[in-house]
Amino acid sequence: MNKLHLLSLVFAFIAVASLITVGVTTITPTSSKWEKFSTFFKETKANTSAYNVEAAGWNVRVIEWIPNDNPNYRCMFIAGTEKAGSSCYPAT
């Protein structure tokens, strides 16, 4: 392998590594772009309902859905400014 060929391979490696680094640092800070990129091939589950709850001055977001594997249950995800949690319960 001659020096010119080796130099061109090193240059190509550096160029690809730089593009990957710029792409990752561009996507990472923006959660919506990263979320779209990381979940591109995954099935999206539509929520049954979503709403905000006013709780002592803090807005709490609530998302409800019916699990695919057990339609007799209902699940909720609740998120505030500092905490979040989820729970499932039998549908009545």
N, CA, C and O atoms as CSV, one atom per row, in Angstrom:
chain,resi,resn,atom,element,x,y,z
A,1,MET,N,N,0.859,-1.163,0.000
A,1,MET,CA,C,0.000,0.000,0.000
A,1,MET,C,C,0.910,1.232,0.000
A,1,MET,O,O,1.784,1.373,0.856
A,2,ASN,N,N,0.695,2.103,-0.956
A,2,ASN,CA,C,1.554,3.287,-1.023
A,2,ASN,C,C,1.083,4.369,-0.059
A,2,ASN,O,O,-0.030,4.309,0.464
A,3,LYS,N,N,1.942,5.356,0.169
A,3,LYS,CA,C,1.658,6.404,1.155
A,3,LYS,C,C,0.458,7.253,0.753
A,3,LYS,O,O,-0.304,7.692,1.615
A,4,LEU,N,N,0.283,7.485,-0.528
A,4,LEU,CA,C,-0.837,8.310,-0.995
A,4,LEU,C,C,-2.166,7.608,-0.719
A,4,LEU,O,O,-3.129,8.247,-0.296
A,5,HIS,N,N,-2.221,6.328,-0.951
A,5,HIS,CA,C,-3.438,5.564,-0.683
A,5,HIS,C,C,-3.736,5.537,0.821
A,5,HIS,O,O,-4.885,5.715,1.227
A,6,LEU,N,N,-2.725,5.320,1.632
A,6,LEU,CA,C,-2.882,5.313,3.075
A,6,LEU,C,C,-3.354,6.674,3.576
A,6,LEU,O,O,-4.222,6.748,4.445
A,7,LEU,N,N,-2.791,7.741,3.036
A,7,LEU,CA,C,-3.181,9.101,3.417
A,7,LEU,C,C,-4.639,9.373,3.042
A,7,LEU,O,O,-5.365,10.012,3.804
A,8,SER,N,N,-5.066,8.897,1.883
A,8,SER,CA,C,-6.457,9.115,1.475
A,8,SER,C,C,-7.419,8.328,2.377
A,8,SER,O,O,-8.511,8.812,2.673
A,9,LEU,N,N,-7.033,7.127,2.816
A,9,LEU,CA,C,-7.862,6.363,3.745
A,9,LEU,C,C,-7.977,7.061,5.099
A,9,LEU,O,O,-9.060,7.114,5.682
A,10,VAL,N,N,-6.873,7.590,5.594
A,10,VAL,CA,C,-6.891,8.321,6.865
A,10,VAL,C,C,-7.784,9.551,6.742
A,10,VAL,O,O,-8.581,9.836,7.637
A,11,PHE,N,N,-7.651,10.281,5.635
A,11,PHE,CA,C,-8.480,11.465,5.418
A,11,PHE,C,C,-9.965,11.092,5.356
A,11,PHE,O,O,-10.804,11.792,5.924
A,12,ALA,N,N,-10.287,10.000,4.673
A,12,ALA,CA,C,-11.689,9.569,4.577
A,12,ALA,C,C,-12.222,9.181,5.948
A,12,ALA,O,O,-13.360,9.511,6.281
A,13,PHE,N,N,-11.414,8.481,6.755
A,13,PHE,CA,C,-11.828,8.101,8.099
A,13,PHE,C,C,-12.102,9.331,8.960
A,13,PHE,O,O,-13.107,9.388,9.669
A,14,ILE,N,N,-11.210,10.306,8.895
A,14,ILE,CA,C,-11.382,11.540,9.672
A,14,ILE,C,C,-12.631,12.287,9.215
A,14,ILE,O,O,-13.364,12.827,10.044
A,15,ALA,N,N,-12.880,12.325,7.917
A,15,ALA,CA,C,-14.058,13.028,7.397
A,15,ALA,C,C,-15.343,12.356,7.874
A,15,ALA,O,O,-16.276,13.041,8.295
A,16,VAL,N,N,-15.402,11.032,7.814
A,16,VAL,CA,C,-16.598,10.309,8.257
A,16,VAL,C,C,-16.793,10.479,9.761
A,16,VAL,O,O,-17.914,10.710,10.214
A,17,ALA,N,N,-15.724,10.369,10.533
A,17,ALA,CA,C,-15.820,10.547,11.981
A,17,ALA,C,C,-16.297,11.952,12.329
A,17,ALA,O,O,-17.088,12.128,13.255
A,18,SER,N,N,-15.825,12.941,11.599
A,18,SER,CA,C,-16.262,14.323,11.843
A,18,SER,C,C,-17.740,14.499,11.531
A,18,SER,O,O,-18.459,15.154,12.285
A,19,LEU,N,N,-18.200,13.921,10.430
A,19,LEU,CA,C,-19.619,14.026,10.080
A,19,LEU,C,C,-20.500,13.347,11.125
A,19,LEU,O,O,-21.553,13.875,11.483
A,20,ILE,N,N,-20.083,12.189,11.613
A,20,ILE,CA,C,-20.850,11.498,12.646
A,20,ILE,C,C,-20.890,12.329,13.926
A,20,ILE,O,O,-21.942,12.453,14.553
A,21,THR,N,N,-19.756,12.894,14.313
A,21,THR,CA,C,-19.701,13.719,15.525
A,21,THR,C,C,-20.598,14.934,15.405
A,21,THR,O,O,-21.329,15.259,16.340
A,22,VAL,N,N,-20.552,15.609,14.269
A,22,VAL,CA,C,-21.407,16.785,14.065
A,22,VAL,C,C,-22.871,16.378,14.063
A,22,VAL,O,O,-23.706,17.081,14.633
A,23,GLY,N,N,-23.198,15.257,13.435
A,23,GLY,CA,C,-24.584,14.789,13.405
A,23,GLY,C,C,-25.107,14.452,14.778
A,23,GLY,O,O,-26.233,14.820,15.113
A,24,VAL,N,N,-24.322,13.762,15.584
A,24,VAL,CA,C,-24.756,13.383,16.932
A,24,VAL,C,C,-24.906,14.610,17.810
A,24,VAL,O,O,-25.888,14.716,18.544
A,25,THR,N,N,-23.969,15.533,17.758
A,25,THR,CA,C,-24.077,16.731,18.601
A,25,THR,C,C,-25.190,17.647,18.127
A,25,THR,O,O,-25.723,18.422,18.921
A,26,THR,N,N,-25.549,17.579,16.868
A,26,THR,CA,C,-26.667,18.383,16.374
A,26,THR,C,C,-27.998,17.790,16.823
A,26,THR,O,O,-28.920,18.529,17.167
A,27,ILE,N,N,-28.104,16.475,16.822
A,27,ILE,CA,C,-29.366,15.816,17.164
A,27,ILE,C,C,-29.572,15.744,18.674
A,27,ILE,O,O,-30.690,15.961,19.142
A,28,THR,N,N,-28.550,15.451,19.435
A,28,THR,CA,C,-28.684,15.168,20.860
A,28,THR,C,C,-29.341,16.271,21.675
A,28,THR,O,O,-30.235,15.954,22.459
A,29,PRO,N,N,-28.967,17.549,21.552
A,29,PRO,CA,C,-29.593,18.553,22.414
A,29,PRO,C,C,-31.079,18.749,22.167
A,29,PRO,O,O,-31.797,19.173,23.073
A,30,THR,N,N,-31.551,18.460,20.991
A,30,THR,CA,C,-32.955,18.658,20.667
A,30,THR,C,C,-33.685,17.338,20.813
A,30,THR,O,O,-33.564,16.455,19.963
A,31,SER,N,N,-34.438,17.204,21.885
A,31,SER,CA,C,-35.077,15.921,22.168
A,31,SER,C,C,-36.064,15.511,21.077
A,31,SER,O,O,-36.187,14.322,20.782
A,32,SER,N,N,-36.764,16.462,20.477
A,32,SER,CA,C,-37.744,16.072,19.466
A,32,SER,C,C,-37.062,15.466,18.245
A,32,SER,O,O,-37.568,14.491,17.688
A,33,LYS,N,N,-35.933,16.012,17.816
A,33,LYS,CA,C,-35.213,15.430,16.685
A,33,LYS,C,C,-34.646,14.070,17.063
A,33,LYS,O,O,-34.741,13.116,16.290
A,34,TRP,N,N,-34.054,13.980,18.257
A,34,TRP,CA,C,-33.491,12.708,18.699
A,34,TRP,C,C,-34.585,11.666,18.860
A,34,TRP,O,O,-34.396,10.505,18.499
A,35,GLU,N,N,-35.724,12.070,19.398
A,35,GLU,CA,C,-36.836,11.141,19.585
A,35,GLU,C,C,-37.316,10.605,18.244
A,35,GLU,O,O,-37.562,9.406,18.108
A,36,LYS,N,N,-37.452,11.481,17.253
A,36,LYS,CA,C,-37.889,11.041,15.929
A,36,LYS,C,C,-36.868,10.103,15.303
A,36,LYS,O,O,-37.238,9.111,14.675
A,37,PHE,N,N,-35.586,10.411,15.472
A,37,PHE,CA,C,-34.532,9.585,14.903
A,37,PHE,C,C,-34.469,8.218,15.576
A,37,PHE,O,O,-34.367,7.198,14.895
A,38,SER,N,N,-34.528,8.187,16.903
A,38,SER,CA,C,-34.349,6.934,17.637
A,38,SER,C,C,-35.585,6.030,17.593
A,38,SER,O,O,-35.468,4.828,17.829
A,39,THR,N,N,-36.751,6.575,17.300
A,39,THR,CA,C,-37.974,5.769,17.264
A,39,THR,C,C,-38.563,5.666,15.858
A,39,THR,O,O,-39.744,5.357,15.699
A,40,PHE,N,N,-37.744,5.925,14.842
A,40,PHE,CA,C,-38.233,5.981,13.467
A,40,PHE,C,C,-38.907,4.692,13.027
A,40,PHE,O,O,-39.945,4.746,12.367
A,41,PHE,N,N,-38.346,3.518,13.374
A,41,PHE,CA,C,-38.886,2.252,12.896
A,41,PHE,C,C,-39.810,1.576,13.906
A,41,PHE,O,O,-40.208,0.431,13.691
A,42,LYS,N,N,-40.159,2.242,14.988
A,42,LYS,CA,C,-41.006,1.643,16.011
A,42,LYS,C,C,-42.460,2.057,15.819
A,42,LYS,O,O,-42.764,3.163,15.371
A,43,GLU,N,N,-43.347,1.131,16.173
A,43,GLU,CA,C,-44.782,1.393,16.070
A,43,GLU,C,C,-45.183,2.431,17.120
A,43,GLU,O,O,-44.720,2.377,18.259
A,44,THR,N,N,-46.026,3.354,16.742
A,44,THR,CA,C,-46.520,4.372,17.660
A,44,THR,C,C,-47.875,3.950,18.199
A,44,THR,O,O,-48.767,3.575,17.438
A,45,LYS,N,N,-48.023,4.012,19.507
A,45,LYS,CA,C,-49.293,3.709,20.162
A,45,LYS,C,C,-50.018,5.022,20.412
A,45,LYS,O,O,-49.490,5.903,21.090
A,46,ALA,N,N,-51.209,5.159,19.877
A,46,ALA,CA,C,-51.984,6.374,20.094
A,46,ALA,C,C,-52.545,6.375,21.512
A,46,ALA,O,O,-53.035,5.356,22.000
A,47,ASN,N,N,-52.465,7.524,22.162
A,47,ASN,CA,C,-53.012,7.614,23.509
A,47,ASN,C,C,-54.531,7.728,23.457
A,47,ASN,O,O,-55.091,8.247,22.492
A,48,THR,N,N,-55.187,7.240,24.498
A,48,THR,CA,C,-56.636,7.323,24.604
A,48,THR,C,C,-57.053,8.751,24.910
A,48,THR,O,O,-58.012,9.266,24.334
A,49,SER,N,N,-56.323,9.392,25.827
A,49,SER,CA,C,-56.562,10.802,26.125
A,49,SER,C,C,-55.308,11.398,26.752
A,49,SER,O,O,-54.483,10.689,27.329
A,50,ALA,N,N,-55.186,12.690,26.628
A,50,ALA,CA,C,-54.064,13.422,27.227
A,50,ALA,C,C,-54.597,14.771,27.692
A,50,ALA,O,O,-55.391,15.410,27.002
A,51,TYR,N,N,-54.151,15.192,28.868
A,51,TYR,CA,C,-54.641,16.447,29.411
A,51,TYR,C,C,-53.687,16.952,30.482
A,51,TYR,O,O,-52.813,16.217,30.940
A,52,ASN,N,N,-53.856,18.206,30.878
A,52,ASN,CA,C,-53.089,18.814,31.960
A,52,ASN,C,C,-53.983,18.932,33.184
A,52,ASN,O,O,-55.190,19.143,33.067
A,53,VAL,N,N,-53.384,18.795,34.350
A,53,VAL,CA,C,-54.095,18.950,35.605
A,53,VAL,C,C,-53.424,20.066,36.384
A,53,VAL,O,O,-52.208,20.049,36.574
A,54,GLU,N,N,-54.200,21.027,36.830
A,54,GLU,CA,C,-53.655,22.093,37.668
A,54,GLU,C,C,-53.591,21.579,39.097
A,54,GLU,O,O,-54.629,21.296,39.695
A,55,ALA,N,N,-52.387,21.454,39.657
A,55,ALA,CA,C,-52.206,20.899,40.992
A,55,ALA,C,C,-51.346,21.846,41.820
A,55,ALA,O,O,-50.120,21.839,41.703
A,56,ALA,N,N,-51.973,22.647,42.641
A,56,ALA,CA,C,-51.288,23.566,43.563
A,56,ALA,C,C,-50.237,24.404,42.851
A,56,ALA,O,O,-49.120,24.558,43.345
A,57,GLY,N,N,-50.594,24.945,41.692
A,57,GLY,CA,C,-49.680,25.825,40.987
A,57,GLY,C,C,-48.744,25.131,40.019
A,57,GLY,O,O,-48.009,25.805,39.297
A,58,TRP,N,N,-48.746,23.812,39.979
A,58,TRP,CA,C,-47.882,23.069,39.070
A,58,TRP,C,C,-48.740,22.390,38.007
A,58,TRP,O,O,-49.751,21.766,38.329
A,59,ASN,N,N,-48.345,22.507,36.759
A,59,ASN,CA,C,-49.057,21.795,35.692
A,59,ASN,C,C,-48.545,20.370,35.615
A,59,ASN,O,O,-47.347,20.133,35.467
A,60,VAL,N,N,-49.449,19.445,35.715
A,60,VAL,CA,C,-49.131,18.027,35.644
A,60,VAL,C,C,-49.727,17.483,34.348
A,60,VAL,O,O,-50.910,17.687,34.075
A,61,ARG,N,N,-48.920,16.800,33.557
A,61,ARG,CA,C,-49.382,16.214,32.299
A,61,ARG,C,C,-49.777,14.758,32.530
A,61,ARG,O,O,-49.066,14.004,33.195
A,62,VAL,N,N,-50.926,14.379,31.968
A,62,VAL,CA,C,-51.440,13.009,32.127
A,62,VAL,C,C,-51.699,12.434,30.742
A,62,VAL,O,O,-52.325,13.075,29.898
A,63,ILE,N,N,-51.210,11.216,30.519
A,63,ILE,CA,C,-51.467,10.501,29.271
A,63,ILE,C,C,-52.051,9.145,29.646
A,63,ILE,O,O,-51.498,8.443,30.493
A,64,GLU,N,N,-53.158,8.776,29.026
A,64,GLU,CA,C,-53.802,7.494,29.294
A,64,GLU,C,C,-53.832,6.671,28.015
A,64,GLU,O,O,-53.955,7.215,26.917
A,65,TRP,N,N,-53.718,5.346,28.166
A,65,TRP,CA,C,-53.792,4.467,27.019
A,65,TRP,C,C,-54.251,3.071,27.433
A,65,TRP,O,O,-54.226,2.710,28.610
A,66,ILE,N,N,-54.670,2.301,26.435
A,66,ILE,CA,C,-55.073,0.904,26.630
A,66,ILE,C,C,-53.928,0.043,26.103
A,66,ILE,O,O,-53.566,0.161,24.933
A,67,PRO,N,N,-53.351,-0.821,26.938
A,67,PRO,CA,C,-52.230,-1.650,26.481
A,67,PRO,C,C,-52.644,-2.615,25.372
A,67,PRO,O,O,-53.750,-3.155,25.395
A,68,ASN,N,N,-51.762,-2.828,24.413
A,68,ASN,CA,C,-52.048,-3.755,23.311
A,68,ASN,C,C,-52.227,-5.184,23.794
A,68,ASN,O,O,-53.078,-5.907,23.277
A,69,ASP,N,N,-51.440,-5.601,24.776
A,69,ASP,CA,C,-51.477,-6.996,25.194
A,69,ASP,C,C,-52.544,-7.311,26.239
A,69,ASP,O,O,-52.751,-8.479,26.570
A,70,ASN,N,N,-53.233,-6.279,26.769
A,70,ASN,CA,C,-54.301,-6.526,27.741
A,70,ASN,C,C,-55.340,-5.410,27.667
A,70,ASN,O,O,-55.234,-4.417,28.388
A,71,PRO,N,N,-56.341,-5.564,26.805
A,71,PRO,CA,C,-57.358,-4.516,26.646
A,71,PRO,C,C,-58.264,-4.351,27.864
A,71,PRO,O,O,-59.073,-3.424,27.902
A,72,ASN,N,N,-58.144,-5.231,28.858
A,72,ASN,CA,C,-58.942,-5.112,30.076
A,72,ASN,C,C,-58.287,-4.203,31.114
A,72,ASN,O,O,-58.804,-4.052,32.220
A,73,TYR,N,N,-57.156,-3.597,30.763
A,73,TYR,CA,C,-56.453,-2.682,31.664
A,73,TYR,C,C,-56.370,-1.296,31.050
A,73,TYR,O,O,-56.484,-1.134,29.835
A,74,ARG,N,N,-56.172,-0.311,31.892
A,74,ARG,CA,C,-55.929,1.071,31.473
A,74,ARG,C,C,-54.621,1.500,32.127
A,74,ARG,O,O,-54.350,1.147,33.274
A,75,CYS,N,N,-53.816,2.258,31.401
A,75,CYS,CA,C,-52.539,2.726,31.939
A,75,CYS,C,C,-52.492,4.250,31.883
A,75,CYS,O,O,-53.098,4.880,31.016
A,76,MET,N,N,-51.763,4.814,32.822
A,76,MET,CA,C,-51.598,6.266,32.908
A,76,MET,C,C,-50.126,6.591,33.093
A,76,MET,O,O,-49.405,5.877,33.789
A,77,PHE,N,N,-49.688,7.669,32.468
A,77,PHE,CA,C,-48.371,8.236,32.703
A,77,PHE,C,C,-48.610,9.668,33.167
A,77,PHE,O,O,-49.298,10.436,32.494
A,78,ILE,N,N,-48.048,10.023,34.303
A,78,ILE,CA,C,-48.232,11.350,34.869
A,78,ILE,C,C,-46.856,11.970,35.044
A,78,ILE,O,O,-45.963,11.348,35.619
A,79,ALA,N,N,-46.676,13.197,34.550
A,79,ALA,CA,C,-45.383,13.873,34.634
A,79,ALA,C,C,-45.565,15.289,35.129
A,79,ALA,O,O,-46.448,16.013,34.670
A,80,GLY,N,N,-44.731,15.675,36.061
A,80,GLY,CA,C,-44.680,17.037,36.555
A,80,GLY,C,C,-43.326,17.634,36.232
A,80,GLY,O,O,-42.606,17.123,35.374
A,81,THR,N,N,-42.978,18.702,36.909
A,81,THR,CA,C,-41.701,19.347,36.624
A,81,THR,C,C,-40.513,18.585,37.193
A,81,THR,O,O,-39.412,18.670,36.650
A,82,GLU,N,N,-40.713,17.846,38.272
A,82,GLU,CA,C,-39.591,17.152,38.896
A,82,GLU,C,C,-39.764,15.642,38.971
A,82,GLU,O,O,-38.774,14.922,39.107
A,83,LYS,N,N,-40.984,15.146,38.885
A,83,LYS,CA,C,-41.220,13.707,39.018
A,83,LYS,C,C,-42.159,13.219,37.932
A,83,LYS,O,O,-42.914,13.990,37.340
A,84,ALA,N,N,-42.093,11.906,37.681
A,84,ALA,CA,C,-43.002,11.275,36.725
A,84,ALA,C,C,-43.238,9.848,37.178
A,84,ALA,O,O,-42.441,9.278,37.922
A,85,GLY,N,N,-44.336,9.282,36.722
A,85,GLY,CA,C,-44.624,7.906,37.090
A,85,GLY,C,C,-45.702,7.329,36.201
A,85,GLY,O,O,-46.413,8.061,35.514
A,86,SER,N,N,-45.821,6.014,36.219
A,86,SER,CA,C,-46.862,5.367,35.435
A,86,SER,C,C,-47.502,4.263,36.264
A,86,SER,O,O,-46.911,3.745,37.211
A,87,SER,N,N,-48.720,3.919,35.883
A,87,SER,CA,C,-49.446,2.887,36.598
A,87,SER,C,C,-50.510,2.315,35.673
A,87,SER,O,O,-51.043,3.009,34.807
A,88,CYS,N,N,-50.809,1.033,35.875
A,88,CYS,CA,C,-51.894,0.377,35.141
A,88,CYS,C,C,-52.874,-0.215,36.138
A,88,CYS,O,O,-52.480,-0.632,37.227
A,89,TYR,N,N,-54.133,-0.253,35.777
A,89,TYR,CA,C,-55.166,-0.731,36.683
A,89,TYR,C,C,-56.245,-1.427,35.857
A,89,TYR,O,O,-56.393,-1.134,34.671
A,90,PRO,N,N,-57.012,-2.358,36.473
A,90,PRO,CA,C,-58.070,-3.048,35.749
A,90,PRO,C,C,-59.184,-2.087,35.343
A,90,PRO,O,O,-59.588,-1.232,36.130
A,91,ALA,N,N,-59.668,-2.227,34.141
A,91,ALA,CA,C,-60.792,-1.425,33.686
A,91,ALA,C,C,-62.081,-1.980,34.305
A,91,ALA,O,O,-62.246,-3.195,34.410
A,92,THR,N,N,-62.972,-1.110,34.705
A,92,THR,CA,C,-64.210,-1.586,35.308
A,92,THR,C,C,-65.366,-1.405,34.359
A,92,THR,O,O,-66.499,-1.750,34.694
